[in-house]
Every structure is written in structure tokens, then in C-alpha cells.
Amino acid sequence: MPFKESIYTNGAPYTKNGLPQIIGRISMFIVFFSLWVVFNGRITLDVALVGVVISAALYAFCWKFLGFTPRKEIRFLKKAPRGLLYLVTLIREIIKANIQLSRIVLSHKKDIHPKLVTFRTPLQKPSGRTLLANSITLTPGTITVYLKQDELTVHCLDSAFAQGIDDLDFQRRLLAMEEIDDA
């Protein structure tokens, strides 16, 4: 078996030279301690000592009862930029759909052609499929009416909204986020 960039032994990451990745292990502790200092508004020896104890207790609680591991945190940190890009894409699509829907409403268009569209998504995870379905519903003029496995049925207010619905930017962004889980 070829040696990978990092291996995991008992849930703890190690690099090629065997040194533990301290940053991955204590980053949540650092966040808790930083919040403690910010909320106190000052740093003294007694505030720091109490903060260390409370931060350690919260860290242990998250590790034991909430399933927190450095591996999950690193995966989350890798996903964060793509998640922000997804959020920007969602907001952009909502604005575009609002403009398109406003044109229909303000033009008093009488020949609206509602349409049901069924398509399959390449997303593998149920959370990704649900997020896609909810994102489609959030964009004005479309509602996801059915989701089963990888098949979505979407009601579109007008046939113009149905064009390209099976190849949305949402879906591409979610696929990019799923690639991180697979890696």
C-alpha cells in the first residue's frame, strides 16, 4: 500500500514524519478560548485560567457527545469556501428568478404555461439532494413537489423557468462539495 500524504491512527491524524497535526486537534479549543476572552472583554491570569478550564470542558463535551473530531473539522474547513460560493450562487439565482417573475407579473402576460419537469440528479448524498430541492423551491417561480432517491419533480410557473432546470449552477456547486467528502 503506497504511503499517503497523511494517515489516520485511532482517529488522530499524523503526517509523514509522525508528528501529530496539533492545529487540527486544538483548533476548536482555540475557538472556545478566543470566544471566552472576547466575551470577558479583558485578559488576566484568572480569566485565562478559567477560560482554559471551560474551553477544555467544552472541547471534551463536543468530542464525546457531539461526535466532533479534527477530521470532521478539517473537512468542514475545506467545504467552507465552496459553501460560500454556493450561497452566492443561490442568492444570484433568486435575484434572477425574481426579475424574471416580476416581468411576467408586470407585463400582465396572459399566456402562462405551467409545466412539471422530472429529472435525475447526479448528487449521491441525501443531504445534497435535499439542499438542491430546497434551493429550487426558494427560487421564485419553481417548487419542488417530489423528491425520491435521485429523481426530482419540479413545478415551474412558466415553461421559461423549466429551461435548463436539470443542469443548474446549484447542482454543480453541490457536486463540488460532495467531491470533498469523497476525497
C-alpha positions, 0 to 999 in steps of 0.5 A: 500500500503506497504511503499517503500524504497523511494517515489516520491512527485511532482517529488522530491524524499524523503526517509523514514524519509522525508528528501529530497535526496539533492545529487540527486537534486544538483548533476548536479549543482555540475557538472556545478560548478566543470566544471566552476572552472576547466575551470577558472583554479583558485578559488576566491570569484568572480569566485565562485560567478559567477560560482554559478550564471551560474551553477544555470542558467544552472541547471534551463535551463536543468530542464525546457527545457531539461526535466532533473530531479534527477530521470532521473539522478539517473537512468542514474547513475545506467545504467552507469556501465552496459553501460560500460560493454556493450561497452566492450562487443561490442568492444570484439565482433568486435575484434572477428568478425574481426579475424574471417573475416580476416581468411576467407579473408586470407585463400582465402576460396572459399566456402562462404555461405551467409545466412539471419537469422530472429529472435525475440528479447526479448528487449521491448524498441525501443531504445534497439532494435535499439542499438542491430541492430546497434551493429550487423551491426558494427560487421564485417561480419553481417548487419542488413537489417530489423528491425520491432517491435521485429523481426530482419533480419540479413545478415551474410557473412558466415553461421559461423557468423549466429551461435548463432546470436539470443542469443548474449552477446549484447542482454543480456547486453541490457536486463540488462539495460532495467531491470533498467528502469523497476525497 
